[in-house]
Amino acid sequence: MKLQGELIGRGDAGYKFGSDLKLQDRSGMIYRRYASRFGPIGNFLFGSSKVQNLIGSQVNVVGWFRRGIAPWLDLIHLENNNTTVNSYHRFWSLTVAVGAIILGFGLFFVL
């Protein structure tokens, strides 16, 4: 899904180190989720150092639309005039899946 709009704030209001943002476009507002390739530490560093500069800017966003109690967008790529941000949700999904398969085979042969 491709969206174009303005980043209007952090996903968790008041949390200075949050890496998730809210995107406002013509049709409404959507929660945008970021995942660093370095896990929670990378999310914390991104939230504390880069997010404040992105808030209020016009951006182009590419990501996966997800449904739940509230819809959200798993970010893949975010771009504004002078900044490009990549997110790694697919990397973490693959890492967890491979880990679960290895754990499953390990438990199968041990038990």
N, CA, C and O atoms as a Tinker XYZ file with bonds, in Angstrom:
   444  protein
     1  N      0.842000   -1.163000    0.000000    73     2
     2  CA     0.000000    0.000000    0.000000    64     1     3
     3  C      0.892000    1.232000    0.000000    63     2     4     5
     4  O      1.856000    1.298000    0.763000    81     3
     5  N      0.585000    2.194000   -0.837000    73     3     6
     6  CA     1.334000    3.448000   -0.887000    64     5     7
     7  C      0.436000    4.575000   -0.397000    63     6     8     9
     8  O     -0.714000    4.694000   -0.820000    81     7
     9  N      0.967000    5.397000    0.493000    73     7    10
    10  CA     0.229000    6.549000    1.008000    64     9    11
    11  C      1.106000    7.781000    0.945000    63    10    12    13
    12  O      2.332000    7.700000    1.008000    81    11
    13  N      0.453000    8.918000    0.819000    73    11    14
    14  CA     1.152000   10.195000    0.855000    64    13    15
    15  C      0.397000   11.083000    1.826000    63    14    16    17
    16  O     -0.819000   11.234000    1.719000    81    15
    17  N      1.120000   11.676000    2.783000    73    15    18
    18  CA     0.463000   12.513000    3.764000    64    17    19
    19  C      1.456000   13.156000    4.706000    63    18    20    21
    20  O      2.652000   13.223000    4.424000    81    19
    21  N      0.940000   13.629000    5.834000    73    19    22
    22  CA     1.760000   14.324000    6.827000    64    21    23
    23  C      1.862000   13.478000    8.093000    63    22    24    25
    24  O      0.865000   12.934000    8.569000    81    23
    25  N      3.072000   13.372000    8.630000    73    23    26
    26  CA     3.260000   12.708000    9.917000    64    25    27
    27  C      2.854000   13.692000   10.994000    63    26    28    29
    28  O      3.470000   14.749000   11.133000    81    27
    29  N      1.810000   13.354000   11.768000    73    27    30
    30  CA     1.251000   14.326000   12.711000    64    29    31
    31  C      1.659000   14.090000   14.154000    63    30    32    33
    32  O      1.369000   14.923000   15.013000    81    31
    33  N      2.317000   12.987000   14.443000    73    31    34
    34  CA     2.743000   12.758000   15.820000    64    33    35
    35  C      3.168000   11.324000   16.046000    63    34    36    37
    36  O      3.164000   10.496000   15.135000    81    35
    37  N      3.531000   11.057000   17.277000    73    35    38
    38  CA     3.960000    9.709000   17.656000    64    37    39
    39  C      2.751000    8.809000   17.878000    63    38    40    41
    40  O      1.659000    9.279000   18.198000    81    39
    41  N      2.963000    7.523000   17.704000    73    39    42
    42  CA     1.890000    6.550000   17.910000    64    41    43
    43  C      1.422000    6.495000   19.348000    63    42    44    45
    44  O      0.224000    6.402000   19.614000    81    43
    45  N      2.366000    6.554000   20.280000    73    43    46
    46  CA     2.056000    6.574000   21.711000    64    45    47
    47  C      2.244000    7.999000   22.204000    63    46    48    49
    48  O      3.374000    8.442000   22.407000    81    47
    49  N      1.161000    8.711000   22.395000    73    47    50
    50  CA     1.233000   10.119000   22.779000    64    49    51
    51  C      2.005000   10.291000   24.080000    63    50    52    53
    52  O      1.738000    9.605000   25.067000    81    51
    53  N      2.957000   11.206000   24.073000    73    51    54
    54  CA     3.716000   11.520000   25.272000    64    53    55
    55  C      4.959000   10.681000   25.483000    63    54    56    57
    56  O      5.763000   11.000000   26.358000    81    55
    57  N      5.148000    9.607000   24.702000    73    55    58
    58  CA     6.330000    8.763000   24.865000    64    57    59
    59  C      7.425000    9.277000   23.935000    63    58    60    61
    60  O      7.355000    9.071000   22.724000    81    59
    61  N      8.435000    9.945000   24.493000    73    59    62
    62  CA     9.475000   10.613000   23.712000    64    61    63
    63  C     10.322000    9.683000   22.856000    63    62    64    65
    64  O     10.892000   10.113000   21.853000    81    63
    65  N     10.410000    8.420000   23.240000    73    63    66
    66  CA    11.309000    7.512000   22.545000    64    65    67
    67  C     10.577000    6.545000   21.619000    63    66    68    69
    68  O     11.187000    5.617000   21.088000    81    67
    69  N      9.287000    6.752000   21.424000    73    67    70
    70  CA     8.507000    5.862000   20.567000    64    69    71
    71  C      8.891000    6.005000   19.107000    63    70    72    73
    72  O      9.121000    7.114000   18.622000    81    71
    73  N      8.960000    4.882000   18.408000    73    71    74
    74  CA     9.355000    4.897000   17.000000    64    73    75
    75  C      8.154000    4.843000   16.058000    63    74    76    77
    76  O      8.324000    4.997000   14.849000    81    75
    77  N      6.962000    4.630000   16.572000    73    75    78
    78  CA     5.762000    4.543000   15.747000    64    77    79
    79  C      5.141000    5.924000   15.581000    63    78    80    81
    80  O      5.179000    6.749000   16.494000    81    79
    81  N      4.570000    6.164000   14.407000    73    79    82
    82  CA     4.032000    7.486000   14.079000    64    81    83
    83  C      2.600000    7.387000   13.579000    63    82    84    85
    84  O      2.123000    6.309000   13.224000    81    83
    85  N      1.922000    8.533000   13.556000    73    83    86
    86  CA     0.584000    8.624000   12.982000    64    85    87
    87  C      0.675000    9.437000   11.699000    63    86    88    89
    88  O      1.288000   10.504000   11.660000    81    87
    89  N      0.055000    8.911000   10.655000    73    87    90
    90  CA     0.068000    9.541000    9.340000    64    89    91
    91  C     -1.328000   10.050000    9.016000    63    90    92    93
    92  O     -2.306000    9.312000    9.136000    81    91
    93  N     -1.422000   11.305000    8.607000    73    91    94
    94  CA    -2.697000   11.919000    8.213000    64    93    95
    95  C     -2.664000   12.142000    6.705000    63    94    96    97
    96  O     -1.740000   12.766000    6.182000    81    95
    97  N     -3.678000   11.627000    6.010000    73    95    98
    98  CA    -3.820000   11.927000    4.589000    64    97    99
    99  C     -5.240000   12.416000    4.329000    63    98   100   101
   100  O     -5.982000   12.682000    5.274000    81    99
   101  N     -5.628000   12.538000    3.065000    73    99   102
   102  CA    -6.951000   13.078000    2.740000    64   101   103
   103  C     -8.088000   12.215000    3.267000    63   102   104   105
   104  O     -9.156000   12.732000    3.593000    81   103
   105  N     -7.873000   10.912000    3.353000    73   103   106
   106  CA    -8.965000   10.020000    3.737000    64   105   107
   107  C     -9.054000    9.761000    5.237000    63   106   108   109
   108  O    -10.060000    9.225000    5.703000    81   107
   109  N     -8.029000   10.126000    6.002000    73   107   110
   110  CA    -8.074000    9.896000    7.440000    64   109   111
   111  C     -6.690000    9.756000    8.039000    63   110   112   113
   112  O     -5.697000   10.225000    7.483000    81   111
   113  N     -6.650000    9.099000    9.189000    73   111   114
   114  CA    -5.405000    8.941000    9.928000    64   113   115
   115  C     -5.133000    7.453000   10.126000    63   114   116   117
   116  O     -6.060000    6.670000   10.333000    81   115
   117  N     -3.854000    7.064000   10.061000    73   115   118
   118  CA    -3.488000    5.673000   10.274000    64   117   119
   119  C     -2.216000    5.604000   11.110000    63   118   120   121
   120  O     -1.310000    6.426000   10.968000    81   119
   121  N     -2.175000    4.615000   11.973000    73   119   122
   122  CA    -1.029000    4.337000   12.828000    64   121   123
   123  C      0.021000    3.627000   11.976000    63   122   124   125
   124  O     -0.301000    2.660000   11.285000    81   123
   125  N      1.247000    4.083000   12.014000    73   123   126
   126  CA     2.323000    3.541000   11.199000    64   125   127
   127  C      3.385000    2.932000   12.105000    63   126   128   129
   128  O      3.943000    3.621000   12.959000    81   127
   129  N      3.665000    1.640000   11.923000    73   127   130
   130  CA     4.557000    0.898000   12.814000    64   129   131
   131  C      5.926000    0.703000   12.171000    63   130   132   133
   132  O      6.021000    0.292000   11.015000    81   131
   133  N      6.991000    1.001000   12.927000    73   131   134
   134  CA     8.376000    0.885000   12.465000    64   133   135
   135  C      9.062000   -0.267000   13.188000    63   134   136   137
   136  O      8.818000   -0.484000   14.375000    81   135
   137  N      9.918000   -1.009000   12.486000    73   135   138
   138  CA    10.716000   -2.076000   13.099000    64   137   139
   139  C     12.151000   -1.965000   12.603000    63   138   140   141
   140  O     12.414000   -2.084000   11.406000    81   139
   141  N     13.062000   -1.739000   13.517000    73   139   142
   142  CA    14.481000   -1.646000   13.185000    64   141   143
   143  C     15.061000   -3.033000   12.954000    63   142   144   145
   144  O     14.562000   -4.019000   13.496000    81   143
   145  N     16.110000   -3.108000   12.153000    73   143   146
   146  CA    16.775000   -4.401000   11.966000    64   145   147
   147  C     17.553000   -4.809000   13.210000    63   146   148   149
   148  O     17.970000   -5.961000   13.330000    81   147
   149  N     17.754000   -3.867000   14.145000    73   147   150
   150  CA    18.476000   -4.149000   15.386000    64   149   151
   151  C     17.533000   -4.400000   16.562000    63   150   152   153
   152  O     17.967000   -4.392000   17.714000    81   151
   153  N     16.259000   -4.620000   16.283000    73   151   154
   154  CA    15.294000   -4.962000   17.319000    64   153   155
   155  C     14.899000   -3.782000   18.189000    63   154   156   157
   156  O     14.948000   -2.639000   17.735000    81   155
   157  N     14.509000   -4.037000   19.434000    73   155   158
   158  CA    14.025000   -2.983000   20.325000    64   157   159
   159  C     15.039000   -1.867000   20.570000    63   158   160   161
   160  O     14.652000   -0.710000   20.729000    81   159
   161  N     16.324000   -2.195000   20.603000    73   159   162
   162  CA    17.340000   -1.151000   20.808000    64   161   163
   163  C     17.358000   -0.203000   19.616000    63   162   164   165
   164  O     17.457000    1.011000   19.794000    81   163
   165  N     17.264000   -0.739000   18.408000    73   163   166
   166  CA    17.201000    0.095000   17.211000    64   165   167
   167  C     15.940000    0.936000   17.165000    63   166   168   169
   168  O     15.985000    2.091000   16.741000    81   167
   169  N     14.808000    0.374000   17.597000    73   167   170
   170  CA    13.562000    1.144000   17.657000    64   169   171
   171  C     13.702000    2.315000   18.619000    63   170   172   173
   172  O     13.274000    3.429000   18.317000    81   171
   173  N     14.306000    2.059000   19.785000    73   171   174
   174  CA    14.520000    3.109000   20.788000    64   173   175
   175  C     15.421000    4.211000   20.228000    63   174   176   177
   176  O     15.115000    5.394000   20.381000    81   175
   177  N     16.518000    3.838000   19.587000    73   175   178
   178  CA    17.442000    4.834000   19.037000    64   177   179
   179  C     16.800000    5.635000   17.908000    63   178   180   181
   180  O     17.009000    6.844000   17.816000    81   179
   181  N     16.020000    4.977000   17.046000    73   179   182
   182  CA    15.310000    5.684000   15.983000    64   181   183
   183  C     14.308000    6.665000   16.580000    63   182   184   185
   184  O     14.212000    7.811000   16.140000    81   183
   185  N     13.559000    6.209000   17.588000    73   183   186
   186  CA    12.561000    7.068000   18.228000    64   185   187
   187  C     13.171000    8.259000   18.930000    63   186   188   189
   188  O     12.591000    9.345000   18.925000    81   187
   189  N     14.332000    8.074000   19.537000    73   187   190
   190  CA    14.944000    9.171000   20.286000    64   189   191
   191  C     15.719000   10.135000   19.403000    63   190   192   193
   192  O     15.910000   11.289000   19.786000    81   191
   193  N     16.173000    9.696000   18.230000    73   191   194
   194  CA    17.033000   10.571000   17.435000    64   193   195
   195  C     16.392000   11.114000   16.159000    63   194   196   197
   196  O     16.653000   12.264000   15.806000    81   195
   197  N     15.572000   10.345000   15.456000    73   195   198
   198  CA    15.098000   10.764000   14.135000    64   197   199
   199  C     13.634000   11.150000   14.054000    63   198   200   201
   200  O     13.249000   11.927000   13.180000    81   199
   201  N     12.817000   10.626000   14.940000    73   199   202
   202  CA    11.370000   10.809000   14.808000    64   201   203
   203  C     10.960000   12.272000   14.921000    63   202   204   205
   204  O     10.119000   12.734000   14.149000    81   203
   205  N     11.531000   13.002000   15.858000    73   203   206
   206  CA    11.133000   14.400000   16.066000    64   205   207
   207  C     11.331000   15.232000   14.798000    63   206   208   209
   208  O     10.532000   16.124000   14.515000    81   207
   209  N     12.385000   14.949000   14.034000    73   207   210
   210  CA    12.635000   15.686000   12.791000    64   209   211
   211  C     11.632000   15.336000   11.696000    63   210   212   213
   212  O     11.418000   16.132000   10.781000    81   211
   213  N     11.018000   14.167000   11.774000    73   211   214
   214  CA    10.055000   13.747000   10.754000    64   213   215
   215  C      8.645000   14.260000   11.019000    63   214   216   217
   216  O      7.866000   14.423000   10.080000    81   215
   217  N      8.305000   14.517000   12.275000    73   215   218
   218  CA     6.952000   14.963000   12.617000    64   217   219
   219  C      6.678000   16.322000   11.969000    63   218   220   221
   220  O      7.481000   17.250000   12.067000    81   219
   221  N      5.540000   16.409000   11.316000    73   219   222
   222  CA     5.144000   17.633000   10.631000    64   221   223
   223  C      5.560000   17.682000    9.172000    63   222   224   225
   224  O      5.221000   18.639000    8.476000    81   223
   225  N      6.277000   16.692000    8.693000    73   223   226
   226  CA     6.742000   16.710000    7.305000    64   225   227
   227  C      5.811000   15.901000    6.404000    63   226   228   229
   228  O      5.126000   14.984000    6.857000    81   227
   229  N      5.799000   16.256000    5.135000    73   227   230
   230  CA     5.058000   15.514000    4.122000    64   229   231
   231  C      5.900000   14.322000    3.694000    63   230   232   233
   232  O      7.081000   14.476000    3.386000    81   231
   233  N      5.305000   13.140000    3.672000    73   231   234
   234  CA     6.059000   11.924000    3.378000    64   233   235
   235  C      5.307000   11.030000    2.394000    63   234   236   237
   236  O      4.092000   11.133000    2.231000    81   235
   237  N      6.059000   10.163000    1.752000    73   235   238
   238  CA     5.520000    9.057000    0.967000    64   237   239
   239  C      5.852000    7.787000    1.728000    63   238   240   241
   240  O      6.995000    7.586000    2.139000    81   239
   241  N      4.858000    6.929000    1.918000    73   239   242
   242  CA     5.017000    5.733000    2.739000    64   241   243
   243  C      4.589000    4.511000    1.933000    63   242   244   245
   244  O      3.577000    4.538000    1.233000    81   243
   245  N      5.374000    3.442000    2.040000    73   243   246
   246  CA     5.024000    2.149000    1.459000    64   245   247
   247  C      5.015000    1.143000    2.599000    63   246   248   249
   248  O      5.950000    1.106000    3.399000    81   247
   249  N      3.971000    0.327000    2.683000    73   247   250
   250  CA     3.905000   -0.657000    3.755000    64   249   251
   251  C      2.751000   -1.626000    3.569000    63   250   252   253
   252  O      2.002000   -1.554000    2.595000    81   251
   253  N      2.630000   -2.532000    4.524000    73   251   254
   254  CA     1.566000   -3.525000    4.545000    64   253   255
   255  C      0.429000   -3.031000    5.429000    63   254   256   257
   256  O      0.641000   -2.671000    6.587000    81   255
   257  N     -0.781000   -3.018000    4.873000    73   255   258
   258  CA    -1.959000   -2.641000    5.637000    64   257   259
   259  C     -2.382000   -3.819000    6.497000    63   258   260   261
   260  O     -2.496000   -4.943000    6.008000    81   259
   261  N     -2.614000   -3.564000    7.774000    73   259   262
   262  CA    -3.040000   -4.605000    8.715000    64   261   263
   263  C     -4.367000   -4.200000    9.352000    63   262   264   265
   264  O     -4.615000   -3.020000    9.603000    81   263
   265  N     -5.215000   -5.196000    9.609000    73   263   266
   266  CA    -6.493000   -4.947000   10.259000    64   265   267
   267  C     -6.489000   -5.534000   11.652000    63   266   268   269
   268  O     -5.834000   -6.543000   11.915000    81   267
   269  N     -7.213000   -4.904000   12.522000    73   267   270
   270  CA    -7.374000   -5.381000   13.887000    64   269   271
   271  C     -8.456000   -4.529000   14.519000    63   270   272   273
   272  O     -9.386000   -4.096000   13.839000    81   271
   273  N     -8.344000   -4.287000   15.809000    73   271   274
   274  CA    -9.275000   -3.379000   16.466000    64   273   275
   275  C     -9.166000   -2.005000   15.823000    63   274   276   277
   276  O    -10.167000   -1.316000   15.621000    81   275
   277  N     -7.944000   -1.621000   15.506000    73   275   278
   278  CA    -7.689000   -0.394000   14.749000    64   277   279
   279  C     -6.728000   -0.748000   13.613000    63   278   280   281
   280  O     -5.810000   -1.541000   13.821000    81   279
   281  N     -6.912000   -0.187000   12.430000    73   279   282
   282  CA    -5.992000   -0.501000   11.331000    64   281   283
   283  C     -4.623000    0.140000   11.556000    63   282   284   285
   284  O     -4.512000    1.171000   12.219000    81   283
   285  N     -3.587000   -0.479000   11.000000    73   283   286
   286  CA    -2.254000    0.109000   11.057000    64   285   287
   287  C     -1.488000   -0.279000    9.808000    63   286   288   289
   288  O     -1.926000   -1.136000    9.039000    81   287
   289  N     -0.354000    0.349000    9.612000    73   287   290
   290  CA     0.489000    0.115000    8.454000    64   289   291
   291  C      1.865000   -0.304000    8.943000    63   290   292   293
   292  O      2.531000    0.456000    9.645000    81   291
   293  N      2.301000   -1.517000    8.575000    73   291   294
   294  CA     3.667000   -1.948000    8.867000    64   293   295
   295  C      4.568000   -1.303000    7.824000    63   294   296   297
   296  O      4.519000   -1.656000    6.645000    81   295
   297  N      5.374000   -0.374000    8.255000    73   295   298
   298  CA     6.215000    0.406000    7.353000    64   297   299
   299  C      7.261000   -0.464000    6.667000    63   298   300   301
   300  O      7.886000   -1.309000    7.308000    81   299
   301  N      7.451000   -0.261000    5.377000    73   299   302
   302  CA     8.564000   -0.843000    4.636000    64   301   303
   303  C      9.527000    0.271000    4.245000    63   302   304   305
   304  O     10.742000    0.129000    4.383000    81   303
   305  N      8.979000    1.378000    3.756000    73   303   306
   306  CA     9.816000    2.468000    3.250000    64   305   307
   307  C      9.103000    3.800000    3.489000    63   306   308   309
   308  O      7.917000    3.933000    3.189000    81   307
   309  N      9.817000    4.774000    4.021000    73   307   310
   310  CA     9.288000    6.123000    4.240000    64   309   311
   311  C     10.268000    7.107000    3.619000    63   310   312   313
   312  O     11.479000    6.982000    3.796000    81   311
   313  N      9.743000    8.079000    2.894000    73   311   314
   314  CA    10.609000    9.036000    2.214000    64   313   315
   315  C     10.003000   10.427000    2.287000    63   314   316   317
   316  O      8.825000   10.615000    1.983000    81   315
   317  N     10.818000   11.414000    2.696000    73   315   318
   318  CA    10.418000   12.809000    2.567000    64   317   319
   319  C     11.489000   13.512000    1.750000    63   318   320   321
   320  O     12.297000   12.841000    1.108000    81   319
   321  N     11.524000   14.836000    1.751000    73   319   322
   322  CA    12.437000   15.569000    0.871000    64   321   323
   323  C     13.895000   15.177000    1.033000    63   322   324   325
   324  O     14.607000   15.030000    0.039000    81   323
   325  N     14.353000   15.003000    2.269000    73   323   326
   326  CA    15.784000   14.767000    2.475000    64   325   327
   327  C     16.091000   13.528000    3.306000    63   326   328   329
   328  O     17.252000   13.312000    3.654000    81   327
   329  N     15.110000   12.715000    3.634000    73   327   330
   330  CA    15.333000   11.551000    4.491000    64   329   331
   331  C     14.641000   10.326000    3.909000    63   330   332   333
   332  O     13.513000   10.403000    3.421000    81   331
   333  N     15.331000    9.205000    3.971000    73   331   334
   334  CA    14.746000    7.921000    3.606000    64   333   335
   335  C     14.903000    6.981000    4.788000    63   334   336   337
   336  O     15.997000    6.845000    5.337000    81   335
   337  N     13.812000    6.333000    5.182000    73   335   338
   338  CA    13.819000    5.407000    6.314000    64   337   339
   339  C     13.299000    4.063000    5.818000    63   338   340   341
   340  O     12.254000    3.992000    5.171000    81   339
   341  N     14.028000    3.009000    6.125000    73   339   342
   342  CA    13.594000    1.649000    5.806000    64   341   343
   343  C     13.259000    0.920000    7.094000    63   342   344   345
   344  O     13.920000    1.101000    8.117000    81   343
   345  N     12.228000    0.096000    7.032000    73   343   346
   346  CA    11.799000   -0.694000    8.181000    64   345   347
   347  C     11.945000   -2.171000    7.830000    63   346   348   349
   348  O     11.915000   -2.538000    6.655000    81   347
   349  N     12.102000   -3.012000    8.841000    73   347   350
   350  CA    12.468000   -4.402000    8.598000    64   349   351
   351  C     11.499000   -5.394000    9.232000    63   350   352   353
   352  O     11.936000   -6.336000    9.893000    81   351
   353  N     10.189000   -5.204000    9.045000    73   351   354
   354  CA     9.199000   -6.152000    9.563000    64   353   355
   355  C      9.362000   -7.523000    8.928000    63   354   356   357
   356  O      9.232000   -8.539000    9.610000    81   355
   357  N      9.644000   -7.564000    7.638000    73   355   358
   358  CA     9.798000   -8.851000    6.949000    64   357   359
   359  C     11.000000   -9.617000    7.488000    63   358   360   361
   360  O     10.941000  -10.839000    7.623000    81   359
   361  N     12.089000   -8.916000    7.796000    73   359   362
   362  CA    13.278000   -9.555000    8.363000    64   361   363
   363  C     12.945000  -10.234000    9.680000    63   362   364   365
   364  O     13.312000  -11.389000    9.901000    81   363
   365  N     12.238000   -9.506000   10.567000    73   363   366
   366  CA    11.909000  -10.075000   11.874000    64   365   367
   367  C     10.898000  -11.198000   11.761000    63   366   368   369
   368  O     10.967000  -12.154000   12.534000    81   367
   369  N      9.967000  -11.121000   10.830000    73   367   370
   370  CA     9.011000  -12.218000   10.628000    64   369   371
   371  C      9.739000  -13.481000   10.180000    63   370   372   373
   372  O      9.452000  -14.574000   10.667000    81   371
   373  N     10.677000  -13.329000    9.256000    73   371   374
   374  CA    11.453000  -14.469000    8.779000    64   373   375
   375  C     12.337000  -15.036000    9.886000    63   374   376   377
   376  O     12.444000  -16.254000   10.025000    81   375
   377  N     12.968000  -14.175000   10.671000    73   375   378
   378  CA    13.831000  -14.621000   11.764000    64   377   379
   379  C     13.044000  -15.422000   12.799000    63   378   380   381
   380  O     13.500000  -16.477000   13.241000    81   379
   381  N     11.882000  -14.937000   13.182000    73   379   382
   382  CA    11.052000  -15.644000   14.161000    64   381   383
   383  C     10.565000  -16.974000   13.583000    63   382   384   385
   384  O     10.550000  -17.983000   14.289000    81   383
   385  N     10.169000  -16.987000   12.310000    73   383   386
   386  CA     9.684000  -18.223000   11.691000    64   385   387
   387  C     10.785000  -19.283000   11.627000    63   386   388   389
   388  O     10.545000  -20.443000   11.964000    81   387
   389  N     11.982000  -18.899000   11.202000    73   387   390
   390  CA    13.094000  -19.852000   11.134000    64   389   391
   391  C     13.450000  -20.350000   12.532000    63   390   392   393
   392  O     13.717000  -21.537000   12.719000    81   391
   393  N     13.455000  -19.457000   13.508000    73   391   394
   394  CA    13.728000  -19.861000   14.890000    64   393   395
   395  C     12.701000  -20.853000   15.410000    63   394   396   397
   396  O     13.055000  -21.810000   16.099000    81   395
   397  N     11.429000  -20.633000   15.085000    73   395   398
   398  CA    10.370000  -21.548000   15.528000    64   397   399
   399  C     10.514000  -22.921000   14.869000    63   398   400   401
   400  O     10.278000  -23.945000   15.512000    81   399
   401  N     10.897000  -22.946000   13.597000    73   399   402
   402  CA    11.101000  -24.225000   12.906000    64   401   403
   403  C     12.262000  -24.991000   13.526000    63   402   404   405
   404  O     12.153000  -26.192000   13.776000    81   403
   405  N     13.367000  -24.308000   13.774000    73   403   406
   406  CA    14.530000  -24.952000   14.394000    64   405   407
   407  C     14.179000  -25.460000   15.788000    63   406   408   409
   408  O     14.547000  -26.577000   16.151000    81   407
   409  N     13.478000  -24.660000   16.561000    73   407   410
   410  CA    13.057000  -25.079000   17.898000    64   409   411
   411  C     12.125000  -26.290000   17.828000    63   410   412   413
   412  O     12.244000  -27.215000   18.631000    81   411
   413  N     11.204000  -26.283000   16.873000    73   411   414
   414  CA    10.284000  -27.404000   16.704000    64   413   415
   415  C     11.009000  -28.697000   16.357000    63   414   416   417
   416  O     10.722000  -29.744000   16.937000    81   415
   417  N     11.944000  -28.633000   15.415000    73   415   418
   418  CA    12.725000  -29.821000   15.075000    64   417   419
   419  C     13.570000  -30.277000   16.253000    63   418   420   421
   420  O     13.693000  -31.475000   16.507000    81   419
   421  N     14.149000  -29.329000   16.971000    73   419   422
   422  CA    14.961000  -29.678000   18.133000    64   421   423
   423  C     14.147000  -30.383000   19.198000    63   422   424   425
   424  O     14.593000  -31.386000   19.756000    81   423
   425  N     12.962000  -29.874000   19.488000    73   423   426
   426  CA    12.099000  -30.510000   20.487000    64   425   427
   427  C     11.596000  -31.869000   20.013000    63   426   428   429
   428  O     11.454000  -32.797000   20.809000    81   427
   429  N     11.328000  -31.982000   18.717000    73   427   430
   430  CA    10.849000  -33.249000   18.164000    64   429   431
   431  C     11.887000  -34.357000   18.347000    63   430   432   433
   432  O     11.539000  -35.472000   18.734000    81   431
   433  N     13.142000  -34.060000   18.074000    73   431   434
   434  CA    14.181000  -35.083000   18.159000    64   433   435
   435  C     14.681000  -35.314000   19.582000    63   434   436   437
   436  O     15.214000  -36.383000   19.876000    81   435
   437  N     14.520000  -34.341000   20.465000    73   435   438
   438  CA    14.953000  -34.500000   21.852000    64   437   439
   439  C     13.902000  -35.256000   22.656000    63   438   440   441
   440  O     14.242000  -36.115000   23.471000    81   439
   441  N     12.638000  -34.943000   22.433000    73   439   442
   442  CA    11.563000  -35.585000   23.208000    64   441   443
   443  C     11.135000  -36.794000   22.485000    63   442   444
   444  O     10.238000  -37.502000   22.943000    81   443
